Amino acid sequence: MPSTTVTELTIGGMTCASCAARIEKKLNRMDGVTATVNYATEKAHVEHVPDVGVDELIATVVKTGYTAEEPLPPVQDPEEPEEPADPELASLRQRLTVSALLSAPVVLLAMVPSLQFDNWQWLSLTLASPVVVWGGLPFHRAAWTNLRHGAATMDTLVSVGTLAAYGWSLWALFLGDAGMPGMRHGFDLTADRAHASSSIYLEVAAGVVTFILLGRYLEARAKRKVGAALRALMELGAKDVAVLRAGTEVRIPVAELRTGDLFVVRPGEKIATDGTVAEGASAVDASLLTGESLPLDVTEGSTVTGGCVNVSGRLVVRATEVGAGTRLARMARLVEDAQNGKAEVQRLADRVSAVFVPVVLLIALGTLVAWLLLTDDPTAAFTAAVAVLIIACPCALGLATPTALMVGTGRGAQLGILIKGPEVLESTRRVDTVVLDKTGTVTTGRMRLTGVHVHGGRYGTDSADETELLRLAGALEHSSEHPVARAIAAGAAERCGELPTPKTFENVPGLGVRGSVDGRLVLVGRAALLTGEGVEAPATTEPGAVHVAWDGVARGTLTVADTVKDTSAEAVARLRGLGLRPVLLTGDHQAVADAVAAEVGIDEVIAGVLPEEKAEVVRRLQAEGRTVAMVGDGVNDAAALATADLGLAMGTGTDAAIEASDLTLVRGDLRVAADAIRLARRTLATIKGNLGWAFGYNLAALPLAAAGLLNPMIAGLAMAFSSVFVVSNSLRLRRFT
């Protein structure tokens, strides 16, 4: 299969879901092209073979009646306001304001007969004409463009409906009896059965245009809020940076920063890019990136992430990643990819939207003919047909999924939860078992001294106290690089202060260390090390036991263990609260795993598993009929994360694990796994609620309109607010905590 290229296009001129469906259909007809068009984000995600150029893709969109261009890279001006002006929104606001002021008297005169005076109908015509012609111009223009391309969209329904009402009114005023002085006009919520030549529909024509402009304006404003989280994420980065050149600080734009450059970050400044602290110590506020409120302490050698804020001390950082390779850029890319995707439930809505408008036009025509045949009343027939045209709303169908997905993934990014795509949402609903990798996920992944036991002379005549045991063992282990040795040395230094320096030191591979400290020959390690030196070692089954002996006598035992994270027990309880069954998976000894599981409240433990066997364990659980989520952080978890029905990678882990997962948890806090599943489920529920409303609204509204039970103006109001309802419902996800 030939390799494909991915291109993102910004689409202009779309006014409803039918537009997106048409563009998508046209692009997918091209050889070697697979496209997804998102109405809410106004973008097309196109995978195409190298033989198909971007110019060809753009030309296809233009031929369909819309505009397309590759999105420009964001250029940030330090003086630029936070909310850049939106010309489309400003134009809509202006058109809406003028239309509302002109149409209000028209609607009032039509609805309240007591306000009607001689020749009021001509004032209504004067006020309604600019609304229909200028206010409705975007609908008429789009309808004409679509007609030239042999298509019909939401704008077609609005344009045909309003122009029909306006045209009927002109006929009645100039050729019928409606223009006579003293004409009075009642208002009915249902189909009007007045005499055809004396009925005017100027309030319908002007009111519908105004209501739909209001709906479009509120929808456009809401869509800006929908994308606010992603924009905020992309704007987190610093704009410029103080780079060290020959020991002198030179301020340059961040775009000119290169890997390996040293740059200075003062208190209150943002860290320009990912790097390693080369000099200084400080606290770093990563809350905008991770959602974690507590600042992180960093010193020389610590890794820092671009976009975080330096809270206290001066730092000199060596850049390790710049541009698209930074963690912030990868996060933004993950969120944007997820927002451009489509959930399976959305594809059904897209199929409906693609045929919706032609079907509505046929229903309107059928309504007109049926009323004429059954009642011989052209006024009622016309009213019902126009109501059918105006009540229909495929926009709500098109907005149902992408708006909820945009808000949900954006809110997730603010909380340190990255959702890879819409299909992930379906998985979270079905999951019933969560497999937790032990090291680095439930535990810190760092060894710590947990116990000191002095033998009290049982193995010799001399006894040692706890301080002496720790001083001598810690002094010797301080010279070793082994993780267990570092844990013992750190624990000894913490409890005893400064440690002596060994006179001699020797590492015994696989067994431990020996050397001379304060004139004593000290052994620290496994029981086999002691017995090899002729020292009787105490029998112990405790995992993580390290024996200490000197001068031929076993003096005590130290225990080290990978410590459980403070939040793991609470996290397990939260996962249980979501109806999930936790399973602890580890390559560690059974005794160690059981101890950790007991501490955090897990009943099912699978221990002694080799890295390559973890995926097999997941498959075995799936074979038992379980739907499995896997939480891990290491390279050895990548296969299991990919195999699981839902993979959650701790963001503190490796790139391999993150790449293989469906959800990435930016913080190394297991509680976020429960939050991530809750957010994904809430987002899916919002999508289904939106689609339920959108389908239900049309299923209920179209028969009512066809039956003559809705005045076209009321139909226009209902249609306008159906889209607003869907977007507003999605925006509730911004309050997720």
N, C-alpha and C positions, 0 to 999 in steps of 0.2 A: 504494500500500500504506500503511495507517495506521501512524503512528509507534508504537513500542512502548516500554514502560517495563521496566527491569530491577529485579527485587526478589530479595533474598537472604532465605531463611527458614531458621531453625534448627529442625530436625526432632527430636522426641523420641519414644522408644518403639521405634525400629528395633532389631531384634536380628539381622538377617541380610540378605543381598543381596536375598532375595525381598521383604522389606518395602520396600526402596528401589524395586524394580521396580514394586510395586503402586502406591506413591504417585506415581511418575513417570507411570504409565499413566493414573491417575485425573486428574492435573493436565493431561496432554496431551489428554484428552477434552474439556476446556473450550474453548469457542470463543475464538480469538485468544490461546491460551496455548501456549508452548513451554517445557518444563521438563526439567531434568536434576537427578536426585537422587543424591547421593554418599553411600554408606553409611559410608565411612571418615571423612569430614569432618562427617557428620551435618548436611548443608546441602542446600538446594534452590536452584538457580539458575533463576529463572523470568523469561522474557520475555513480557510480556502487553500487550494493547492497553489504552488508558486506560479503556475501558468496564468492564474487569474490575478490581475493587478488591482491595487486599491482604486485606481481611476475607473476600472470597469465596474467595481462595486458601487462607487459613487454615481456613475452614469446610470446604472440600473435603478437606483433609488430616485434619481432625478426624473427618469422616464416614467416612474410610477406617480410622480406629481409632488414629490417632497424634496427637501434639501438634505445633503449629507456632507460631512467633512470629518477629517481625523481630528480628535480633540487636541488642542494645544497644551503643551506642558504648563502647569501653573507657574506664573511669574509673580512672586510676592514683592510688593512694594511696602517698605516699612511704614509709609505714610497712608497706605491704603486703608479705608475703613473696614471694620469687621464684616459688615453686611453690604457687599457691593450692590449698586443699583441694578435692578432687573428691568430692562426696557419693556419687555413683554408685560410684566406686572403693571408698570406705570401706564402703558397704553390701555390695558384692560380697565384699570381704575378710572382713567379719564372717560372712556367710552361708557362705563357703568354709571358714573356720576351724572353725566349729561342725560343718558337714557332714563335714569330713575327720576330726575327732575321733570323731564318732559312727559313721561308716561304716567306719573302719579295722578295728575288731573284727569287724564283720559280714563283711567281705571275707575276713579271716584265717580266721574260723571256717568259712566256706564252702569255702575253697581248701585248707585243711589238715585233713583228716579226723581226725588224731590230737589236734587241739585240741577236737574236739566232745565234749561231755558230755551227760548226760541233760537234756533240755529246753533245750538250747542254742538251738534254733530260736525259742523264745519270747523269749529275750534278744535275738536278732537282730531279731525283729519290733519289740521295744521301742525298740531303737536306730535301726532303719531308718525307722520311721514319721515322726519329726520331719524326717529328711533329705528323704524323698519329699514330704511335705506342705509343710513350711516352707522347706527348702532349695530345693526345686523350684518354689516358689510363682511366681517370675517367669516360668518357662516355662508353667505352667498358666494363669496370668492372661493372658499374651499369646496363648496358644492359644485361650482362651475368647473374647477380644476379636476375634481373627481369625475364629473360627467364626461369631460374631454378624454379621460383615461378609461372610460367605460366602467366606472365604479360608483358605489354609493356608500356614504358613511353617515355618522351621526349628524354631521352638518347638513347633509342632504335632507334628512327628516325635518330639521329645524327650519331650513330655508324654504322647503316646499310648503310646510305647514304655515309659517308666518306670511309668506307671499300669497298663499291661497286665501288666508283670512283678509289680508290687505286688499287683494284683487277683488274679492267678493264685495268688500265694503265700497270700493271705488265704483263697481258696477251698480250697487244699490243706491249710492249717492247721486251718481250722474245719470243713470239710465232708469233707475227704479223710483220708488216713493220715499226712500230714506232721506232725501235731501230737502223734503218739503218743510217749510217753517212750522213749528209746533209739534214736530215728530217726537214721540216719547219712546223710550227703549227700556224694557225691564231686564233684570239680570237673573239667570237661573244657573244653579250648580250643575244641572244636567243638560242634556241636549236641547237646544232651543227649537220650539215648534211654532215660531212666529211666521208671518207671511214672508216669503223669500225676498221679495223686492224691497221690503222695509226693514230688513235686518242688516245691521253692520257689526263687524267684528274687529273694530280698531283697537279695543281694549285687549283683545286676544293677541293681535299682532304685536302691539307695543309691550304688553305685559310679559308675553313669553320671551321676547328678545331680552328684556330687562332681567327677568328671573334667571335665564340661562347665562347671561353675562355675569350675574351675581354668583351663580354656581361655579362658573369657570374661574372667576376671580378668587373665591374662597378656596377652590381646589388648587389653584396655582400657589397661593400663599401657604396652604397646608403642605404642598409638595416640597416647598423650600424648607419648611420645618422638618419634613421627613428626612431630607438629605443633610440636615445640620450636623448630625453626629459624625458622618464621614468627612464633611468639610472641616470640622473642628480637629479631627484626627490628622488630616493632611496638613493643617496649619500649625500643628504643635511644634514643628521644628524651628530652630533658631534661624534668623535671617542672615546674620554675619557672625564672624568668629575672629578672635585674636590669636593669630598663629605666631609661633616663635620662629624667627628667622635670624640665625647667628646670634641667639640670645636676646634679640629685640622683638617686642610685640608689634605685629603688623596686622591691622584689621582688614579682612577680606570677605567677600560674599561666601556663604557656605558652599555654593556650587563649585568654587575653586579649590576647596579642601581636597587633599589627596591622602590615600592610605599611607600611614607612617608619619604623617605630620604631627608635630607636638602643638597643642593649643591650650590656651589658658581659659579657665572658667572661674569667674569671681562669684562671690555670694549673690544670690538673686538672679543670676544669669542662667539661661538654658544651655544644656550640654549640646554642642553642635551636631555631634554624630556619635555612633558607637565607638567605644575605645576602651583602653586600659589605663588606669590611673598610674602615671609615672612619678608623680610627686604630690605630696600633700595628703590631707585627711579631711573629711567633711561628712555631712549628712545630705542625702539626695532625696528629693521629693519626687516619687514616681507615680503619684496618684492619678495624674491625667492619663497615664499610659496603662496602669494596672488596676486602678480603682482602689488600691491599698492606701489608707490614709497615713500610716506610720512611715516616717522617713527611714531610709536605709543608710547605715553607716558604711563608708567606703574609705579604704586606705590604699597605700601603694600596692599595686598588683590586682586590685579589684576591677571588675568589668563594670562599665557604665553604659547606659543607653541614651542615644540621642533623643531630645525632646523632654528629658527629665530636668528638674530645676535643682541647681546647687544651692543648698540652704545656708551653710555656715562658712566653712573654710575655703581658701584658695586652692584650686586643683590645676595640675598640669596633666593633660590627658593625651595619650598617643592614639591617633585614629586607626581603627582596625577595619571599619567598613564605612563606605561613603555612598551617597546617592541611592540607587535602587536596591543596594544590598543591605541597607540598614534595617534594623528590626522594625522601626516605625514605618518605613516604606513597605516592608513585607506585610505588616499588619493592615495597612491601608489597602494594599493590593488584594489581600484575602477578603476583606470586607466588601470591596467593590465587585470582585468576582462573584461573591455570594449574592449581592444585590442585583447583578445582571442576569443571574440564573433564573430558572423557572421550576417551580414545584410541579409534581405530577397533576395536582388538582387544578393548576392554572392552565394546563394544556387543554383540558376540557372547556374551560371558559373561553380560551382563544378560538377553539373550533366553533363554539356557539357564536362568538362575536363576528367571525368571518362571514357567516350567512345571515346574521341577525337583521341587518338593515334591509336587504332585499325581501326578506320574509315580512318585515313590518310594512313595507310598501305594498306588498300583496294583500296583507290583512286590511290596510287602510282602504285599498281599492275594493276589496270584498265587502268591507263595512258599508262603503258608499252605495254599492250596487244593491246589497241586501236591504238597506233602509229604504232605498227608492222603490224596490219591488214590493216590500212589505207594507210601507206606509204612504208611498207616493208623496212624501214630505221632503222636498229638496233641502230645506233649512236644517231640519234635524239630521238628515243624512250627511250634509256637509259638516255640521258641528261634530258629529261622532267620528267621521273620518279624520278631521283635523286633530281631534283629541288623541286618536290612535297614533298619528304621526308624531305628536309632541310628547306623549307620555313615555314612549320607549326610551330605554337608556342602556346601551351597551357599555357606556363609560364605567359604570359601577362594576361591571364584570371585569373590565380591563384593569381597574385600579385595585381590585380586591386583594390579589396576592402581592404584587410588587410593593404597594405602600406598606403593608404589614411587614413584609420581608425587609424593606429598607429601614423601617423604624426599629424592628427587632434586632437586626444585625448591627445597626448603629448604636443602639443602647448597649448591646453586648460588648462592642468595642470600648465603650466608655467604662464598662465594668471589668475589662480585662478578659472578655470571652470572645473568641473569634470563631464564627460559624462559617464553615467552608462553602456550603451551598444549600439551596432550598430542599434538596432531597434528604438532607440530614434531619430535617424537622420530622419527617415521617418516621424515621428510625427511633427517635426519642420517645415517641408515643408507644411503640411496641416493646421497648426494652423491659425485661423483668429481672435480669441478673447483671450485676456489675462486678467485674474482676479487677482487683486492685493489685498492681505490682507493689511489692513491699518497699524495696530500697529506693529512696528518693521520692516516693509517692506518699506512702503512709509514714515512713521514717525519714529522717533528715538526710540519710546517706553518709553521715559522718560519724565515726567512732567516738565514744566518750567513755571515760573512766567511770564505772558505775558502782564498783565495790572493792573494798580493801579488807582482807582477812589475815590477821596475824596468827601464826600457829602456836605461839606461846610456849615454845620449848619442847613440844611433843616430839619433834624430829631431832632434837639435840639439847644440850644442856643450856645453851645460851638462848635467850629470847630477845625479840626485837620489838620496839614499839611501832605504831603505825607511821609516825613521822619519819623515823629512820628508814623503814621499809620503802616509803615513797621517795625519800631523798636519793637513796642509792639506786633504786630501779629507774626513777625518772632521769637521773644524771646519765645513766648508761643509754636509755632509750632515746634521749635527746639527740644522740649522734646518729640515730637511724632514720631512714626516710619511710619506713613501713607505716601504713595508716594506723595499725594497732600501737606501734611504738610512739607515734606522734600523739595519740590520744592519752597514753600513759604519761608521757612527758608533760603535756599540757595540764593534765589533772594534778600531777605532782607539783608543778610550778605554781598552780593556783592555790594549793593548800599549804605548801611549804616555803614559798617565796623563791629566792635565788638558789639554783642547784649547783653542786660542785662539778668540776670538770674532770672527766675520766682521764687517768694517766695512760691507759691502753684501751683499745676498743677493737672488737672483732665481730663481724657479722657471720652467723652460722646459717646458711641458706635453708629456709623451710623449717628451722627449729627455733631461732631466737638470736640473742646476742650475749657476748661475755666480755668482760674487761675488768680493769682495776680502778676502783673508786675509793678514795680516802684510805688507801693501803689494804683494801679488801678485794678478793677475787669474787666478782659478782656474776651470777648467771640469771638471765631473765628470758623465759620462753616456755616452750612446750615441756611436758613431762619427759619426753624422750631426750631433751637436751640435758636435763638433770641426771637421768639414769646413765647417759653416756659418759658423764663426768664422775660416776660413782656415788651420786647423791640420791638418797631415797626420796622419791616424789610422792606427795599425797595423792590418793585416788580421788578423782572428782568427775562427775558427769555434767557439771555446769558448763554450758556453752560459753565460749569467750574467756575461758580461764587461762591466766598467764602466771606461771610459777616464778618465784623469786628465791634465790639461794645465795649464800656467800660463806666462804670459809668451810665448804663441804657440808653445809646444813641448809635444809629447806626452811625458809623463814616466814613465808606467807604466800598468799594467792591474790592476784589482782583480777578483776573481771572488767571487760570492756564490752560495750554493746552499741549497736546502731540505735540511736535514740528516736523514740516516737515523736512526731511533730505534735505540738501542743493542741493543734486544731483537729487532729485526725479522728479522735473519738466523737467529737461533735459532728464532723463531716459524715461519718458512718451512720450516725443517728439520723441525720438529714436524708441520706440516701434511702435508709429504711422507710422514712416518712413518705418518700415518693413511691413506695411499693416495690423497691428494688431489693434483691437478695445479694448481700455482699459476699465475695469470695476473695480470700487473700492468696496471692500467687507469688512464689519466691523460689529462688535457687538455693536458699539458705537451709540450714538444718531444721528438722521438724521441731525440735525443742525451742529453738529461737523463734520460729514462725508462730508456734502455739503461744509463746509468751507475748508476742506483739499482738496477735489476734485477740487474746484475752484482754489486753489493755485497752483496745479500741472497740471491743464489742462485736467481733466477727466470729461466727460459729464454724464456717466452712473454710478449711485451710488446705492448700495444695502446695507442698514443700518439696525441696530437692529436685526442682525442675531445671534442666539445662536450658540455656538461652534459646537454642533452636527448637526446643520442645514446647515453648510457650504458645505458639500458634496452634499446635496440635491439641493442647489443653482447651483452647477456645473452641476448636472444631468439635471436640468431644462433648463439651457442654451444649453446643448447638445441636448435636446429634440427639441429645436428650430432650430436645424440643424447647430449649430455652432461647430467648433472644438476648444476646450478650453485648454489654458495653464493656470496653476495656480502658482502664486508666493507667498510663505508664509514662516514663520520661527518658528511657535510655535507648541506645542503638539496638540492644537486644529485645526491646519491646516493639520495634517497628513492624515486624511480621505479624505479631499478635494484634496490634492496633489496626492493621490493614485487614486482617481476617475477621475481626469482630464486626457485628452489625452496626456498632457505633464506637468509634475510636476517639478517646479524649487524651490529648497529650499535654503534659505540664510544660508550660512555656519556659521553665527553668531547665528543661532537658535538652536533648540533642536535636539537630535539624532533621535527622532521619526520622525520629519519632514524630516530630511536628508535621513533616511532609506526609507521613502515612496516616495521620489522624483525620477525623471529621470535624472535631472541635478542638481548639487550642486554648488552654487556660494560661494566660500570661503570667499570673502569679503562681508560686509554688505551694498554694494553699488548697488542700483537697476539698475544703468547703465550697470552693468555686465550682467544682464538678456538679454538685447538687444545684447550685444556682444556674449553671449552664443548661442542665436538663430542664429545670423549671422554666427558664426563659424560652428555650426551644419549643417546649410544649405550649406555653402561653402564646407564642407567635403563631404556631400551627392552629391553635384554637381561634385566634383572631382572624386568620385567613379563612377558616371554615365558616366563621360567623359572617364575615364580609360576603363570601360567596353565597351563603344561605340567604342573606338579605338581598343581594343583587338578583339572584334567580327568582326568589320569592316575590320581590317587588314587581318584576316584569310579568311573572305568571299571574299575579293578582290584578295588576294595573291594566294590562292589555284587554282582557275580557270586559272589565268595567267600562273602559273607554269605548270599546266596540258596541257595548250595550246601551251607550248613550247616557251613562250615569256620571260622566265627568265633563264639566265645562273645560274647553281647551286651555284656558288661562290657569285653572287649578292644576290641570295636567302638567303644564309647563313648570309651575312652582314645585310640584312633586318630583318631576324629573331632575330639575336643577339640584334639589337637595338630596337626591339619592346618592349622587357621587360625593357630595360633601359629607354625608353620613359615613360612607365607607372610609374616606380619608381620616375623618375625625376619630372613628373607632380605632383605626390603626395607630393614631397618635397617642392613644392611651398607653401604649407600650413604653412611651418615654418615661412613665412613672414607675416602671418595674424596678424593684429593689431586691 
